[in-house]
Amino acid sequence: MMDKQAKIYVAGHRGLVGSAIWNNLLAKGYTNLVGRTHTELDLLDAAAVRRFFDEERPAYVVLAAAYVGGIMANNRYRADFIYRNLGIQQNVIGESFRHDVRKLLFLGSTCIYPRDVPQPMREDALLTAPLEYTNEPYAIAKIAGLKMCESFNLQYGTNYIAVMPTNLYGPNDNFDLERSHVLPAMIRKIHLARCLHEGRMDDVRADLIRRPVEQVDARTAPDEELLALLAKYSIAPDTVTLWGTGTPLREFLWSEEMADACVYIMEHVDFADLKGSDPDVRNCHINIGTGHEITIGDLARLIVRTVGYGGRLAFDATKPDGTLRKLTDVSKLHALGWHHRIEIDEGVDRIYRWYTKASAEASTGASQ
């Protein structure tokens, strides 16, 4: 168990996973939490990160900070995805070692596994075949972080645990139309299409004020400009068009459950529990997921029903599908004692209610 009074640094505490972990820790009685926004601490600045660790001296570290995005962003900003993530990991893990952090949790991604890996994906499938090309830079960065944790543990006896979550969604998700992951992107696109379909241009404008697209000022832009902007992202009053064929299968985990799994692992699992007796230690990371999957098409249709959109759903098969199937084998996680509870239909309802509530509150605040 962790000391409830010891200082815990959550890197990325404002993000999807980091904020959920922060709230989970608070709910479980951990009172000495520390976080920094990007403005307060640039994790790519090695000197700044060292100063932070010199001043704060955290006993535990959760490395949830990362440069992330969906298939479009991964393919377009390849250099950013590998450079920024390698830098963040190098600085935070390096300073954790130099400052004798008792335990570190590193969050990766299931994109570390090969494109054509047997399903469901077991931890020992790592590095057995080529990666999916569209997100290869991000995957390589996360593999490097995983191996850095494993290597520090083996050489120096540290207690750094790497977890590989499946696709996550939940409160404080990224709904950027260009950079977000598939589920939040579909939530927002279908919500905006519903507003257009029902003639609620004021709600469209409020949404674009809260979450600007391409730096267009929705406060002053005429309706025609906003309609043209949304059309670039295949959002129209009577049709929403999504990338790919809709046939790939994906697994989704509610972010607050991911946080609960992370805190459970921090409290109950050590590297010694994972390495076994094999002297050639590999694959000590832990998959975190549900073990359940849904096609992108069925997910989109679930979101259409949840949002109440009355228009047409279409798929653009000229756009890439990405990996056709990504289902985690969660037998190791289950053996360690943790199971998920929230299924995808409940989760989609929760995230849409959160999205519309957050948008309404922002609109009310802006009008006061």
N, C-alpha and C positions, 0 to 999 in steps of 0.2 A: 504493500500500500504506500501511496505517497503521503508525505507530511502535509496536513491541511493548511499549515501556516507558512510553508516554504514558498519562495517566490517562483512563479511559473510565467515564463515568457511565451506568449502566443504570437508568433510571427504571421501576419496576415489576419489580424483579429477582426477586421471589418469585412472580410470577404465571406463568401458562401459557407465554407467549411469552418474557417477560423472563428467567425461570429457564433456559429452553432456550438463549437467546442468551448468557447469562452462562457456562453450561457449555461452549458452543461456543467462546467466546473463550478460556476457560482451556485447552481442549484444543488450541487453535492457538497457545498460547504467550503470550497477552496476560496479563500478571501484575499490572497496576496497575488493578484494577477497583474501583469504588466504587458502593455501593447503600445505600438507606435504606428501612426499612419505613415503613408509613403512620404508625405510632406515633412513629417517629423524625423523620419529615418529612412534614407534610401539604402536598401539592402544591397545595391550594387556598389556602394561606396565602402570599400574595405576599411578605411580609416574610421569612418563614422560608425560602422558596426562594431569595431574594436572598442571605441570609446563607450558605446552603449553597454557592452558587456563589462567593461571596466567599472562603470558607474553602477549598474544594476545588479550584477552578479547573480543571475537566476540559477536556481537549483535544478529546474526542469525546463525543457524547451519543446514546444510544438511548432514544427516548421510547416505551416499551412500556406505560407506566402508563395506565390508562383505567378508566372505570366501565362495565362490560359486563354483558350478560345475554341471555337468550333472548326469544322472542316475548312471553311472558306478562309478564316484567319490563319490557321495552321499552314495552309498551302501558300498563302500570299506573303506572310511575314516569317519565313523560315529562319532567317538569320536571327531575328529578334527572339524567337522561341528557344533556340538553342543557347544563344549568348546570354540572355537575361536569366534563364533558369539555372544554367551552370554557375553564373556569378552569384546569384542568391544562395545557392546550396554551398558553394565553396566558402563564402563568407560566414554564414550562420553555423554550419557544421564545424568549420575550422575554429571559430571563436568559442563554440561550445566545448571543444576539446581543450583549447588553451585555458579555459576558465573552469575546468573540472565540473562541468554539468553532470549531475547524477544520472539523468536519463533524458533521451531525446526521441521524439516521435517524428519521423519523416513521412510526409504524404506524397505518394507518387500517383500512378494512374495505370489502369489495365491496358492502356495503349503500349505498354512496354512489351507485350507479348507479340509473337510473329503474326503476320496477316493471316496465314493459313494454318494456324495452330489447331490441333484437335480440340473439340468442344465437349464439355465445359473446360475452361482454361485452368490448368493446374499450375501451381507455383513453379514446378520443375520444368515447365515449358519455356522458361526464360532463355533467350539466346540460342534457341534450337533451329531457327530459320529466319529469313528476311522479314523486316518490319513492313507495315503498311506505309507506302511512300508519302501519302499526303500529310501524315503527322510524324514522320521519321525524326526530324530535329528535336521535337518536344520529347518523344519517346527516348531518344538517346540521352538527353539531359536527365530524364528521370531514372534511367538505368544507371547512369553515372552516380546519381545521388544515393540510390539503393546500394550500389557497390561500395561507395564511400563509407556508408554506415557499417556495412558488413566488414569492410577491411579494417576500419578503426577498432571494431570489436575484436577481431581476430589478432591484430597486432598489439593493441594497447589495453584490451580488457574493458573497453567502454560498454555502455548499455544503450545502444542506439537501435531503435526498432523502426523498420520500414513497412508501411501499409499501402496497399494498392487498391484504392476504391474504384468501384464501377462508376458509371455515369451518375452524377449527383444532381439533385435539384431541390429547391426549397427557399425559405426566406432569405432575402439579400442576394438572390441570384443575379447574374448578369443578363440583362434583357436587351443588350445592344444588338441591333439588327445585323450588323456586320461581324461582330466578334463573339456572340454568345453561342452556347452549345444548343443542341437540337431541340430539347424540350422547352426551355424558356423562350427560344426564338419562335417556336410554333405557337406558344401561348400568346405572345405579343402580336404576332402576325394575324392570328385568327381573331384576337380581341379587336385589333384595329379594323380588320375587315368587317366584323360585326357592326362596329360603330358606323363605318361607311355605309354598310348595307341598310342600316336603320336611319340614315340621315343625321347622325349625331356628330356633326362636324366640330362642335365645341368640345366634345369628349376626345376626339382625335387630336385637336389642337392642344388640349391639356396634357395628353399623353406625350406628345412631342416636345412640350415645354419641359416636362419632368425628365424625359430621357431623350435629349436632342439627337438627331440623326444628321450626319455630315455637316454639323455646325450650322444647320439652317435654324434661324431664329423664328420659331413658331408663333411668337408673340405678335410679329409684324408681317410675316409672310402671307401673301394672299392664298385663298383656298386652292387655286389652280396650281400654285407651286408645291403645296403640300401633297396634293393628289399625284402630281408628277413624281415627287420624291418617293412616295409609297409605291407607286407603280414600278419603280426601279427595283424594288424588293418583292415584286410579284404580289402586291397587296392591292386588290381592287374591290369595289362594292359587291360584285357578284361572284368573284373567284379569288381563291388563294392558291398560289402555285408554290409547291415545295420542291427542293432539290432531290434528284434521284428518282428511283422507281417506287420507293415505299416498301420494298421487299426486305431490306436488311433487318435483322433482329437486334434488339438492344435490351439491356438490363438497366434498370433505374433504381436508385436508392435515395430515400428522403434524407436530406442533409443532416437533420437533427438526429436521425438514427445513426448516420455515419459518425457524428460527434460522440454519441453514446458509446459506440464501438471503440472509438479512439481512446476515450477516457477509461473505459473498461480495460483496454490493453495496457495503458499507462499504469493502471493500478494493479493489475494481476499478472502481466506477462513480462518476462525478462528474456534477453538474448539467450541465456543459458537454457531456457525452456524450448528454444526453437532450433538450436544448432544440432542437437542429437549427438550421437557417438561417432559419426563419420568424421575422420580427421580432415577429409577434403570437403570443407564446409561450403555449401552453396544454397541459394534459394531459401534464405531464412525469413524472407518477407511474408506478409500475410495478405491474402485477398480479402476485401470487404465488399460484400454485395448481398443480393437476395437469393441468387440461384434461379431466378425466374426471368423470363424474357418476353418481349412483345415486338411485333413488326413496327417499323416506322409508320406504315400506312394505318395500322390499327390504332397506334398511339394518336396519330393525327385525327382519326375519326372519333376517338374518345375525347380529345380536346374540343373538337367541333361540338359534340353533344354537351360537354360541360360548359362551354362558353355560351352556347345557344346561337351559334352562327347559322343563318339561313341560306347562305350562298353555297357555291360549288367548291369542292376540294379537287385540285389537280396536281399532277407530278410531272416534273421536267426530266425525262429520262436521258437527256443530253448532258445533264450535270452528274458529277460523281456520286456514287453511293457510299464510298469509303469501305471499310471492312464489312463483309456481309453478315458476320455473326461475332458477337463478343459476350460470351456468357462465362461468368466466373465460377470456378469450383470453390465453394466456400466450406468444404469439409474441414479444413484446418481451423477456420474461425469457429465453426460449430464445436469442434473438439475442445477448443479453448474455453467454450462456455457462453458464447454470445450468438443470438439469433435476431433477425429483423422482425418487425410486426406490421408495418404500414405497406399495404399493397398499392399498385400503381393507380387504380381507380380512385382510392381515397386520397392518394398523394396529389393527383392532378386537381381534384376538387379543392384541396387545401391550398395549393400554390396559386390557383386562379383567384380564390377568395383573398389570399394575401396580396396578390398583385393589384386587384381592383381596390382593396381597402387602402393600400399604400398610395395609389394614384389619387384616390378621393381625398385623402388627408393632405397630400401635397397640393392639390388644387384648392382646397379650403384655405390652407396656410398662405398660398400665394395671393388669394383674393382679399386677405385681411390687411 
